[in-house]
C-alpha cells in the first residue's frame, strides 16, 4: 500500500492526543532550562495539556475502530484507534494528572531538575496509550520499554536518597532480564506467524491451536512471564516492595496504577488478540498466577509496618482479583476487570496521596506513627480512610465492594472448577485484607497520638511549599470513589463498550472473533 499524504494526515488527526502529550513532554523538559525562575509553570502547563489530551480521547471513544499505517493488503495496521485504546488512554491521562498534582506538593524533595521529572511522567502516560493501541510487535516492544525505562529513572529521581538509588538499581536489574526474555518471546512469535502484526499472527496460531506444539506453549510461557513482571504477579513480584518503598512516594503511586495499566492492557491485547484461540492453554496458568498473587500479596501485607510497603503487597493482590475477569474471558468478565481498574486507580492513588501528605509533615510512612492523626489532620485521616476501606472491599461508599462483586461474579459464572477455585481463594484472602486496611484506619482514630502526630503544628506550615495541589489530588480520589458508587451503571457500560467484541465464552476456544468486532 502506498502511503499518500491523505493517509498521513488522517493518522496525525487520530493521533492528536499522543501529539499533545509529546508537546507536553518537550515543554516540561525544556521550560526549566529556558526560564528557571518560572519553573512552577511546568506542572500547571502539563496538567493543562493532559486535560486537552483527555478531551480528545473522550471524543475518540465514540469513533469506529480504525487502523493506522496499514499493511500492504490493508488487513491490519501498526496502531489501532478503538474504544479500548481510548478507554485506557483516558484512565492514563486522568491518573497521570492526579500524580502530577500529588507531586506538586512533594517536589521540594527533588531540589533541582524538577522539569525532567514531569517529562518522564508524561512519557509514561504516553507509553501506556501507545501500548494500548499497539497491534504490532515492534510497536509493543517500543511502548513497553519506554514505560519501563521511565519507571526506572523516576524510581531513582531522589538522587541524594540512598534508598531511591537502590530502588532504581533493583528495578533496572530486574527489567534487564525481562527485556531479554521479552525479545526472545517476540522472536518466537514472529517465527510462528511470519509477521509482526497481531492479527496475522493470531490467524496463524488459530490453526496451530487445534494441536498445540511445544513452540506455542513456550511462547505462551515467555509472554506470560513478561505480563507477570509488568503486573507484579507472584512469582515475578520480587522487585515490587523494595522499589515501592525506596522510590519517591508519587513514583510509587505511579508504579502501582499507571504502570500496571500498561501491563493490563497488554495482557488483554496479547492474550485475547494473539492467543485468543489458545485460551484453554493460558487461562489455567493465569488463574494460578492470580491465586498465588492474592494469597502472597494479602498475607505478606499483614506483617508490614510501612504504609508504602503494605500498599505494594496489596497492589499485588488486587491485580490477582482483576485477572479473574481475564480468565473468565467473557465480555462481562473483561468489563468487570476494566471497571475494577478504574475504581482501583482512584482508591490506590488516594491512599498514596495520603502517604505523601503525612510524609511531607513527619518524614515517616510508618503505620504506628499515624496514631491519633484524625485529631490534627481530620481531612487527611477521613480521605485516607475512605480509600483504604474501599481497597479492603468495605462499602463506605461501596465502589470497591462493587468492583470485587463484579469480578467475583464473572469468575463464578464460568461454572467450572477453575472459576470456583478463583472465587473461593479471592473471598478467603479478602479477610486478611480487611484486617490490614482497617488497622491503619483504627490507628488514625485512636485517642493517644504518636510522638510525630503530637508535634504537628496546627497551621500546617511545616513543609516548604503548599500542600494544596496534593490535597486536591486526595479530593479527586475520594470523588472518584463516590462517582464509582453513584454512576456504577454508566461506568460499567463504558467498561463493557471498551472491550466490546473482545470477550468470548470459555467454551468457544476454537474460533477467533471476526476482525470487525475487534
C-alpha positions in Angstrom: 0.0 0.0 0.0 1.3 3.5 -0.9 1.2 5.9 1.9 -0.3 9.1 0.4 -0.3 12.5 2.2 -4.0 11.9 3.0 -3.2 8.7 4.9 -0.6 10.5 6.9 -2.9 13.5 7.6 -5.6 11.1 8.8 -3.2 9.3 11.0 -1.9 12.5 12.5 -5.5 13.6 13.2 -6.3 10.4 15.0 -3.1 10.6 17.0 -3.9 14.1 18.2 -3.9 13.1 21.9 -0.4 11.5 21.6 0.9 14.6 19.8 -0.4 16.8 22.6 1.4 14.7 25.1 4.6 14.9 23.1 4.3 18.7 23.2 3.8 18.5 27.0 6.9 16.3 27.3 9.1 18.7 25.3 7.8 21.7 27.2 8.4 20.0 30.6 11.9 19.0 29.5 12.9 22.4 28.2 11.0 25.0 30.2 13.2 24.9 33.3 16.2 25.4 31.2 14.8 28.4 29.3 13.1 30.0 32.3 14.3 28.6 35.6 12.6 31.3 37.6 9.2 30.3 36.2 9.6 26.5 36.9 6.3 26.4 38.8 4.6 26.7 35.4 5.8 23.2 34.4 3.3 21.1 36.3 0.5 23.6 35.6 1.0 23.5 31.8 1.5 19.7 32.0 -1.9 19.3 33.6 -3.5 21.7 31.1 -2.2 19.7 28.2 -3.2 16.4 29.9 -6.8 17.8 30.1 -6.6 18.7 26.3 -5.5 15.1 25.5 -8.2 13.7 27.8 -10.9 15.6 25.9 -9.6 14.4 22.6 -9.6 10.8 23.8 -13.1 11.2 25.0 -14.2 12.2 21.5 -12.3 9.2 20.0 -14.2 6.8 22.3 -17.3 7.2 20.1 -15.4 6.7 16.8 -15.4 3.3 15.0 -12.3 1.2 15.1 -9.6 2.4 12.7 -6.2 1.0 11.9 -3.3 3.4 11.3 -0.4 2.8 8.9 -1.9 -0.4 7.4 -0.1 -3.4 6.0 0.1 -3.7 2.2 -3.1 -5.7 2.0 -4.9 -3.3 4.3 -6.0 -6.1 6.6 -4.0 -4.8 9.6 -2.1 -1.9 11.0 0.7 -0.8 13.2 -1.6 1.1 15.6 -5.3 0.8 16.2 -7.6 3.5 17.5 -10.6 1.9 19.1 -12.6 2.0 22.3 -10.0 0.0 24.2 -7.2 2.4 23.3 -9.4 5.4 24.1 -10.5 3.9 27.4 -7.1 3.1 28.7 -5.8 6.5 27.3 -8.5 8.3 29.4 -7.6 6.4 32.5 -3.9 7.0 31.9 -4.4 10.8 31.5 -6.7 11.1 34.5 -4.5 9.2 36.8 -1.3 10.8 35.4 -2.8 14.2 36.1 -3.5 13.1 39.7 0.1 12.0 40.1 1.2 15.5 38.8 -1.0 17.1 41.4 0.4 14.8 44.1 4.0 15.7 43.1 3.4 19.4 43.2 3.3 19.2 47.0 6.2 16.8 47.1 8.7 18.2 44.5 10.7 20.2 47.1 12.3 16.8 47.8 13.8 16.8 44.3 15.7 20.1 44.7 16.8 20.8 41.1 15.8 19.2 37.8 12.1 19.1 38.5 11.1 19.6 34.9 12.7 16.3 33.9 10.5 14.5 36.4 7.4 15.7 34.8 8.8 15.0 31.3 9.4 11.3 32.4 6.0 11.1 34.0 4.3 12.3 30.9 6.4 9.9 28.8 4.9 7.1 30.9 1.4 8.3 30.2 2.1 8.4 26.5 3.7 4.9 26.6 0.5 3.4 28.2 -1.6 4.9 25.3 0.8 3.6 22.7 0.8 0.1 24.4 -3.0 0.1 24.5 -3.2 0.8 20.7 -0.3 -1.4 19.6 -1.2 -4.1 17.2 2.3 -4.8 16.0 5.2 -6.5 17.9 7.7 -3.7 17.2 5.3 -1.1 18.5 4.5 -3.2 21.5 8.2 -3.6 22.4 9.0 0.1 22.0 6.0 1.3 24.1 6.6 -1.2 26.9 10.3 -0.5 27.1 9.6 3.3 27.1 7.2 2.7 30.0 9.7 0.6 31.9 12.7 2.9 31.4 10.7 5.9 32.5 9.8 4.0 35.7 13.5 3.1 36.3 14.5 6.8 36.0 11.7 8.0 38.2 12.4 5.5 40.9 15.9 6.9 41.3 14.9 10.6 40.9 15.7 11.5 44.5 19.4 11.3 43.7 20.6 12.1 47.2 18.5 9.4 48.8 20.3 6.0 49.0 17.0 4.1 49.2 15.8 5.8 45.9 19.1 4.9 44.2 18.8 1.3 45.4 15.2 1.1 44.2 16.2 2.3 40.7 19.1 -0.2 40.5 16.9 -3.1 41.6 14.2 -2.1 39.1 16.8 -1.8 36.3 18.4 -5.2 37.0 15.0 -6.9 37.1 13.8 -5.3 33.9 17.0 -6.0 32.1 16.4 -9.8 32.4 12.8 -9.5 31.4 13.6 -7.4 28.4 15.8 -10.2 27.1 13.0 -12.7 27.7 10.6 -10.4 26.0 12.6 -10.1 22.9 13.1 -13.9 22.9 9.4 -14.4 23.1 8.7 -11.9 20.3 11.2 -13.6 18.0 9.3 -16.9 18.5 6.0 -15.1 17.8 7.5 -13.8 14.5 8.7 -17.2 13.6 5.3 -18.8 14.2 3.3 -16.1 12.3 5.8 -14.8 9.8 4.6 -11.3 10.7 4.8 -8.7 13.4 1.1 -7.9 13.2 -1.2 -9.2 15.9 -4.0 -10.3 13.7 -1.8 -12.1 11.2 0.0 -13.9 14.0 -3.4 -14.8 15.5 -4.6 -16.3 12.3 -1.5 -18.5 12.1 -1.8 -19.6 15.7 -5.5 -20.3 15.3 -4.6 -23.2 13.0 -1.8 -24.5 15.4 -4.2 -24.2 18.4 -6.1 -27.3 17.3 -3.0 -29.3 18.2 -0.7 -27.1 20.3 3.0 -27.5 19.7 5.9 -27.1 22.1 6.8 -23.8 20.4 3.3 -22.3 21.1 3.5 -23.4 24.7 7.0 -21.9 25.1 5.9 -18.6 23.6 2.9 -18.5 25.9 5.2 -19.0 28.9 7.6 -16.3 27.8 4.8 -13.8 27.2 3.1 -14.6 30.5 6.4 -14.0 32.3 6.6 -10.6 30.8 3.0 -9.8 31.6 3.6 -11.2 35.1 6.5 -8.9 35.6 4.7 -5.8 34.4 1.7 -6.6 36.7 3.9 -7.7 39.7 2.3 -11.1 39.8 3.8 -13.8 42.0 6.4 -15.1 41.4 7.5 -12.1 39.3 6.9 -9.7 42.1 10.2 -9.7 44.0 11.2 -6.2 42.8 7.9 -4.5 43.8 8.0 -4.0 47.6 11.7 -2.7 47.6 11.1 -0.4 44.7 7.8 1.0 46.1 9.4 1.6 49.5 12.6 3.2 48.2 11.1 5.3 45.3 9.7 8.8 45.9 6.1 8.3 47.1 4.5 9.8 44.0 6.6 7.5 41.9 5.3 4.5 44.0 1.8 5.7 43.2 2.6 5.9 39.5 4.0 2.4 39.5 1.0 1.0 41.4 -1.5 2.3 38.9 -0.3 3.7 35.6 2.5 1.2 35.1 0.1 -1.7 36.0 -2.5 -0.3 33.5 0.1 -0.7 30.8 0.6 -4.4 31.8 -3.1 -5.0 32.0 -4.0 -3.6 28.5 -1.1 -5.6 27.0 -2.5 -8.7 28.7 -5.8 -8.0 27.0 -4.4 -7.3 23.6 -1.8 -10.1 23.6 -3.7 -12.9 25.3 -7.1 -12.2 23.7 -5.8 -10.7 20.4 -3.0 -13.1 19.6 -3.7 -16.2 21.7 -7.5 -16.0 21.6 -7.7 -19.5 20.1 -5.4 -20.9 22.8 -7.4 -19.7 25.8 -7.6 -23.3 27.1 -3.8 -23.3 27.5 -3.2 -19.9 29.1 -6.3 -19.5 31.2 -5.2 -22.1 33.9 -1.7 -20.5 34.0 -3.1 -17.0 34.5 -5.5 -18.4 37.1 -2.7 -20.0 39.1 -0.7 -16.7 39.0 -3.8 -14.8 40.1 -4.4 -17.2 43.1 -0.7 -17.1 44.2 -0.8 -13.3 44.0 -3.9 -13.0 46.1 -2.5 -15.3 48.7 1.0 -14.0 48.9 0.1 -10.3 48.5 -2.6 -10.3 51.2 -0.8 -12.4 53.8 2.6 -10.8 53.5 0.9 -7.3 53.7 -0.2 -8.3 57.2 3.3 -8.1 58.5 4.2 -4.7 57.1 4.8 -1.7 59.3 5.5 0.7 56.4 2.4 2.1 54.7 4.1 2.2 51.3 5.3 -1.4 51.6 1.9 -2.5 52.7 0.3 -0.9 49.7 3.0 -2.5 47.5 1.9 -6.0 48.6 -1.8 -5.2 48.5 -1.4 -4.0 44.8 -0.1 -7.5 44.0 -3.2 -9.0 45.5 -5.5 -6.5 43.6 -4.0 -7.5 40.3 -4.9 -11.1 41.2 -8.5 -10.0 41.7 -8.6 -8.2 38.4 -7.3 -11.2 36.5 -10.4 -13.2 37.4 -12.2 -11.2 34.7 -9.4 -12.0 32.2 -9.5 -15.7 33.0 -13.3 -15.7 32.6 -12.7 -14.4 29.0 -16.2 -13.2 28.5 -17.4 -9.7 27.7 -18.8 -9.3 31.3 -15.6 -10.6 32.8 -13.4 -8.1 30.8 -15.8 -5.3 31.6 -15.6 -6.1 35.3 -11.8 -6.1 35.1 -11.8 -2.6 33.4 -14.3 -1.3 36.0 -12.1 -2.7 38.8 -9.1 -0.9 37.2 -10.9 2.4 37.2 -12.1 2.2 40.8 -8.7 0.8 42.0 -6.9 3.7 40.3 -8.8 6.2 42.4 -8.6 4.2 45.6 -4.9 3.5 45.4 -3.8 6.9 44.3 -5.9 8.3 47.2 -4.0 6.1 49.6 -0.6 7.1 48.2 -1.7 10.8 48.3 -2.4 10.4 52.0 1.0 8.9 52.4 2.6 11.9 50.6 0.8 14.4 52.9 1.8 12.5 56.0 5.4 12.0 54.9 5.7 15.7 54.0 5.0 16.8 57.5 6.5 13.9 59.5 9.1 12.4 57.3 7.7 8.9 58.1 5.4 6.4 56.4 5.3 4.1 59.5 1.8 3.0 60.3 2.2 3.3 64.1 3.4 6.9 63.6 -0.1 7.7 62.2 -1.8 7.1 65.6 -4.2 9.9 66.5 -3.9 11.6 63.1 -7.6 12.4 63.0 -7.2 15.0 65.8 -4.6 17.0 64.0 -5.4 16.3 60.3 -9.1 15.3 60.2 -9.5 15.7 56.4 -6.4 13.7 55.7 -7.5 10.9 58.1 -11.0 10.8 56.7 -9.9 10.8 53.0 -7.3 8.2 53.5 -9.7 6.0 55.5 -12.3 6.1 52.7 -9.7 5.0 50.2 -8.2 2.3 52.4 -11.6 0.9 53.4 -12.6 0.7 49.7 -9.4 -1.1 48.9 -10.5 -3.6 51.5 -13.8 -4.0 49.9 -16.0 -2.4 52.6 -19.0 -0.5 51.3 -18.1 3.0 52.6 -19.1 4.0 49.9 -19.4 0.7 48.0 -17.3 1.4 44.9 -14.5 -1.0 45.9 -17.1 -3.5 47.1 -19.0 -3.5 43.8 -15.7 -3.8 41.8 -15.0 -7.0 43.7 -18.5 -8.3 43.4 -18.4 -7.9 39.6 -15.1 -9.8 39.1 -16.1 -12.5 41.6 -19.4 -12.9 39.8 -17.6 -13.2 36.4 -15.5 -16.0 37.9 -18.5 -17.7 39.4 -20.3 -17.6 36.0 -17.5 -19.6 34.4 -19.3 -22.6 36.0 -16.0 -24.6 36.1 -13.8 -25.8 38.9 -11.2 -23.3 37.9 -13.7 -20.4 38.3 -14.9 -21.7 41.6 -11.4 -22.0 42.9 -10.6 -18.5 41.8 -13.6 -17.0 43.6 -13.0 -19.1 46.7 -9.4 -18.0 47.0 -10.5 -14.4 46.4 -13.1 -14.5 49.1 -10.8 -16.1 51.6 -7.9 -13.8 51.0 -10.2 -10.7 51.3 -10.3 -11.4 55.1 -6.7 -10.6 55.9 -7.0 -7.6 53.5 -9.8 -6.2 55.7 -7.6 -6.5 58.8 -4.5 -4.7 57.5 -6.5 -1.9 55.9 -8.8 -1.3 58.9 -5.7 -1.5 61.2 -4.4 1.8 59.6 -7.9 3.4 59.9 -8.2 2.4 63.6 -4.6 3.6 64.2 -5.5 7.1 62.9 -8.6 7.2 65.1 -7.1 6.2 68.4 -7.1 8.7 71.3 -3.4 8.9 72.1 -1.4 10.5 69.3 2.0 9.2 68.3 5.1 11.4 69.0 5.2 12.6 65.4 1.5 13.4 65.3 1.6 15.2 68.6 4.3 17.6 67.3 2.4 18.5 64.2 1.6 22.2 64.0 -1.9 23.4 63.8 -1.2 25.9 61.0 0.4 23.2 58.7 3.3 25.4 57.6 5.9 22.8 58.2 6.5 21.9 54.6 8.4 24.4 52.3 5.7 24.5 49.6 1.9 24.5 49.6 0.1 21.2 50.0 -3.0 22.5 48.2 -2.3 20.5 44.9 -1.8 17.3 46.9 -5.0 17.9 48.9 -6.7 18.5 45.6 -5.4 15.1 44.4 -6.9 13.5 47.5 -10.2 15.2 46.9 -10.3 13.9 43.3 -9.5 10.4 44.5 -12.4 10.5 47.1 -14.7 12.0 44.5 -13.7 9.2 42.1 -14.7 6.6 44.7 -18.0 8.3 45.2 -18.7 8.6 41.5 -17.7 4.9 41.1 -20.6 4.2 43.5 -23.2 6.7 42.2 -22.5 6.1 38.5 -21.9 2.4 38.5 -24.2 1.7 35.6 -22.6 4.3 33.2 -19.1 3.2 34.2 -20.0 -0.5 33.6 -21.5 0.5 30.3 -18.3 2.4 29.5 -16.2 -0.6 30.6 -18.3 -3.0 28.5 -18.1 -0.9 25.4 -14.3 -0.6 25.8 -13.9 -4.3 25.4 -16.8 -5.0 23.1 -16.1 -7.8 20.7 -13.0 -9.0 22.7 -14.6 -11.3 25.2 -15.8 -14.8 24.4 -17.3 -17.6 26.4 -14.7 -20.1 27.7 -16.2 -22.9 25.6 -15.6 -21.1 22.3 -11.9 -21.7 22.1 -11.6 -22.9 18.5 -12.5 -19.7 16.7 -11.4 -16.1 16.6 -13.8 -13.2 16.7 -14.2 -11.5 13.4 -11.9 -8.6 12.6 -14.6 -6.0 12.5 -15.6 -6.8 16.1 -12.1 -6.1 17.2 
